[in-house]
């Protein structure tokens, strides 16, 4: 079982980044088929805009944003649409466009924008058209995040480089490989907010090389500084980050913009740079493939839609004692095991765990120890939300603040009864949103 240390509203899970932290980014292997679910984001699925038999290029629109909380989906390869069907993803069975790769990778990108001469709306429109969502795992549409109603009050941007999840080093390698591009991307965002006073790049203080690298990249920009953070989990959560860097409290029901702040993940920022400066839509990302069950761990530049089996084969396959696989980090990720599960926009990490690395104890009755309350960074009562959901009382789960959960996983991790509290809260949130959508 994993050992842990407990701090106030935080935990300290094992880091386990040593296998991949110093590995440079490699190109992911090619696949014959690529799978593009129409829902790689929070909100409504994209509307299908292609048919079976259509020829597509890298960047061809497959699914069009269907409402404010939605995002465009583009092909990451050139070839032919051979099927539109339900397909297994980490989120379940979803309507998916299947493209046969012709291995030519013919591109259909937008014209780059001269952002220095562009207004804010032109920049936001390009981010929207590129289908960019939060690539740290949240997958909230980035164009909406960058254009709050109170945008004129934004005075601070925080670039979130606090990659606090165990095993994952994808953001770290982005900061090491693309520091100059990240600074350019940040300069693009600074144009959006006329009242901006300062920007911070937040990095955990144990990432010494990364701090030095990013410090060199910002040396000519006095309005940008590096903020070194305590190495704690969940340091990268937006509300925690804002409190640590600025001392501002984001109350339940509030958004970062309500305290005059925008927080952007480093991989998302790199995607913004590519969309604005290169005209490239969101068709690739950096993903860490690691864990004790992986024979050869790697950091890979992966085309969105690549099936899991392709990456596993490139990494030498799974060891015989692999116990389970996780899409995302060990704390906030989700279990998955279908070989054709595709890599999505939010896939920062794929982890194969051995039994020794896993918590696999059977669930027992709650012992009312209150540990889940003690470690919740947003001061919820996870066990009460879990019980409300299991009792079918969705309104009660809502009253208890289920929608304010940041899904950090602290509660499930620390629970001595091994109750899947995060799983119950996620289900409660889905049930609440379904009820609200039906009204």
N, C-alpha and C positions, 0 to 999 in steps of 0.2 A: 504493500500500500504506500501511496505517496505520503511523505512526512510534511508537516507544515508548521509555520510559526504564525502566531496571531498578533496583529496590531490593531489599534483602534480604527474601525471601519476599513481595514485592509487585511490582506493575508499575504504570505510570502511563499508562493509555490516554488518548487525547484525551477531553475532557469533553463537548463538543458539546451542552450544555444550553441554549445562548443563545436558540434559537428558541422555546422553550416555558416557560422558567423564570418569566417574568413574565406569562404568559398566565393569566387567571382560568379557573376551571372552567366549562365550558359543558355544557348538557344534550345528550346524544347524540340524533341523529335517531331517529325511530321506524322500525321494520321491520315487515313484514307477517308474517314467520315468525321464530320464535325456536327455537334448538336447545339442548337440555339433555342433554349426555352424562351418564351415570350414574356416571362416574368423573372428577371434577374435583379429585381429591385423591390423595395417596399412600395406598396400601392397597387394600382390596377395594371394588369398585363398589357403589353403593347398590342396594338391592332395589327394583325397580319396584313402584309402588303405584297407578298409574293405568292406564286403558285408552283405546284410541281411541274418541273420541266424548265423553269426559268434559269437563265444563265446569270451568275452573279460574280462580282469582283470583291476584292478586299475593300470593305467600306460600303458595299451596297446595303441599302436599308432593307431589313427583313421585317421589322416590326416598328410601327410608328407610335410614339407617345400618345396615350389615349386619354389623358387628363392631366391636371396639375401634378398629382403624385403618380408619375409613371415615367418611363424613359425609353428612348429609341434603342433598337437592337440592330446591330450591323453584322454582316458576315466578316469573319476574320480570314477567309480564304477565298480564292476564285474557284469556280466550278459550277455544278448543276444542283439545283434543289431537287432531291430525289424522293423526299417524303415530307409530309406534315402530319404529325401524329403525337399521341400521348407518349411521353418518354420519362423514364425514372431519373429524377434529380435528387439532390440532397433534401429538397423541400417536398418530395413526393412525386406523383405523376403530374406532368405539366405538358401543355401543348407546346410542341417543339418543331422547329424547322431543321431538317437534316440536309446537309450539303456534302456532296461528293467532291473531294479535293482534286483539282486538275494539276496541282503542283506548279502552276505558273505564277501564282500570287500577283496577278495583275491588279493594280490599285485603282480605286475610284475615290480619291480624297477631295475634300473641299479646298478652295484657295486659301492659303495662309492669310492671316489678318495682320495688318500693321497696327498693333495694339496701342502704340504710342499716339497714334492719330485717331483712334476709335473711341466712341463714347461707351458708357457702361452697358447700355442695352445691347449693343452689337456684340460685346464680349459675352454677356450672359446668353444671348441667343445662340452663339457658337457652342458654348458649353452644353446648352440644351440639345442642339442638333447632333452633337457628338455622342450623346447618350451616356454622359458621365454620371456616375453615382458614387456614393461613399465607398471607397475601395478598402477601407480598414475592416469592413465586414457589415457595417450598418446598411449600406446600399440605398440610402436616401438620395433622391434625385438632387444633384449638386446645383443645378440652375435655380431650384427653389431655395436651397440653403443660402445661396449667394445673394438673393434678392428679397430679404425680409421687408415687411411694410415700413419698418422703422430704420431703413438703411442709412438715412441721413444722420442717425445717432451713433453709428458704428465708429468706435475710436481705436479698436485693437483687433489685429488678426493674430491668432495663434496657430502655427503650423505644428501639427501633432506628430512628433517623431518618437513618442513614448511607446515603444513596442513592448508592452509589458507582458504579453502572453508568452508562456513557456514555449520553447522550440522555435517559434517563428523569427526569421531574420530577413524577411522580404523587404520591409521598410528600411531596415538598416542598410541593406545592400543598395537600395535606391538612393539613399543619402550618400553612400560612399561612391557610387558610380555616376550620379547625375546631380551633384551639388550645384553646379553653375545653372543647369536647367531649372532646378527648384527655385533658385533665387530669381531667375527671370519669370517663372510662373507666379511667384509672390509679388513681383513688381506689377504684373498684369492685374492681380487682385487688388492691389493698393489703389488702382485707378477707379475702382468701383465705389469707393467711400471717401467723399470729399472731406469728411471730418476726422479721417484717420490720423492718429498721433504716433502710433508705434506698432511694430510687428515683432513677434517672438517666434523663434524656432525652438520648440521644447524637446529636449533629449534627456533620457535618463543618464545620470552622472557616471554610471559605470561604463558607458560607451565612449571611452576616451578617444579612440581614433576618429569616431564619427563627429565628436565635438570639435576636434581639431580641423577636420575636413570642412565642416560647415562654417566654422569660424573664419577660415581662410576665404571661403566663397563670399562672405558678407563684408569683407574688410573695407570695401568702398561704399558701404551703405549704412550711414549712421542711424537711420530710422529702424534698422533691423538688429536684433541682438539674440544671442543664444541664451536660453534659460535651462540650466542644468537641474534636473528633477531628482528627488529621492527615488531609489529603486524599490518601488512598491507596486503591488497589484490592488486595484485597477487604476494605476496612475494615468493611463491613456483615456479613461472615460471623460467625456467632455466636461461634465460638471466638476469632477475632481480636478481636471486640468486647469479650468478657469479659477477655481479656488486656490490652487497651489501657485499659479503664475501671477494672478492679479488680486487675490484676496476677495473676489466677488462671489457672492452666493447666488446660485440659480435656484430659485424656489420651485417646489412642485408645481407643475403646470406651466412653468416659464421655459423659454428657449434661450440659448446663448445671446441672441440678438437683444433680448430684454435687458441684458446687462452690458449692452454696447459692444458685443464681442462676436467674431466669427472664428470658428475652429475648423481647420481643414487638414485631413490626413495627408502625409507626404506622398503616398502613391496616387491619391486623388489629385494632388497638386501637380505631379508629373504628367498625369493624363490631361490636365488643363493646359499645361505648357505645350504638349504635343498637338492638342486640338487647335490652339490659337496660332502657334508659330509654324507648325508643320501641316495643319489642315487635317490631321489624322483623327478619326473617331476612336471610340473606346473599343478596341479590338484585341488588345494584348494586356498582360499584366505580369508582374514578377511574383512568383509563387515559390515558397519553400516546400520541398518534399523531404521529410525527415522522420525521426522516431526510431526506436530500437528495432522495429520490425522491418525497416528499409535497409537493403544491403548497402547501397551507396547513396547517401543523402546529397541533395543538390539544391541550389537556387536557380530557378529556370525562368526565362522569358517565355511565357506560354500564350498561344493564341486562344482567346476566349472560345469555348465550345470544344476544346480538346478533350477526348475521353480519358478518364482516369487510367485505363489500362496502358495507354501510350506512355504516360509519365512513369508508371511503375516499371514498365519494361526498360525504359531508359535508365532507371535507377537500379537496375539489376534484379528487380522483382522483390517479392516479400520473403522474409525468413519464415521458416517452418513454424516458429512459435508466435507469429503475429496473432494478437488477441482481438484487436479491434482497430478500425480506422476512423479518423475524425477529419471532417471538413472544417477548416478553421482551427483556432487554438484549442488547447485542452480544456480551458475554462468556459469559453463562449461558443465553441464549435458544436457541430452536430455529427452524430454517427452516420456513416455511409459505407456501403460495401459493394454496390453494383459496379462491375467493371466499366460500364459505359456511362456512369455518372459524369457529366461534363464539368470542366473548369468554368466557373462563373466569374462575373465582374468582382464579386466580393471574396474570391478564394485566395486569401493571403497565404494559406498554409494547408498542406495535406500531411497528416501525421499517422503513421502506423505504429501502434503501441504493442509491446509485449505484456504478458500478465504482470511482470514485476513493475512496470511503469503505470499500471492501471489501477483505478479503484473499482473493484468489482464485487464488493460485499452485498449480500441480499438486503433488501429494505426491511426495517424493523419499525415498530410503533414509535412515534415521537415521545421523547422522554421529558419534554418541556424544559430543556436546558437553556433556551433563549440564545444560543450561539448564533443562529441565523440572523437574529435581530442585531446582535452586537457587531457583526461584520458587514451589514448592509450599508454601502456608502451613501445611499439616499434615504436611509432611516425608515425603511418599510418593515413590515412584519411578514416575512416570507411564508412561515408555516401557516398563518391564518389565511393568506391568499390561496395557498395550496389546498387547505381544507375547504374553503369556500368553493373552489373550482370542483373538487372531487364530490362535493355535495350538490353540485348543479346550481349553486347560488351565484350566478354571474354578476348580478347587480352588487352583491356584497363584495365580490372580488374587485369590482370597479371602485367601490367606496373605500376599500383598503389601499387604493393607489396602484393597482397592478400595472396600469399604463405608464406609471413613472419609473418602473423597473428598467434599469440599463442593461440587464441581461449579462452581468459580469460573471455570474456563477459562483460567487463567494459562498452563498447559502448552501448550495448543493455540496460544494467542496468540503465545507467544515462540518456538515451535519453528521453527528455520531450514529444516527439511525439510518443513514444512507438513503434518505428520501430524495427523490428527484424533484426538488423544489423548483429549480429553474425550468424544468420541463413542464411542470404544472402551471407556472406563471406564464410561460410562453403560450400555452394552450388557452389560459384565461384571457390573455390579451387578444388572441385571435377571435375568441368567442365574443368578447366585448365589441371588437371592431365589426364583427358580423352583425351583431344586434344593432349597432349604430347605423350601419349601412342599410339595414332593412327598414329603418324608421323613415 
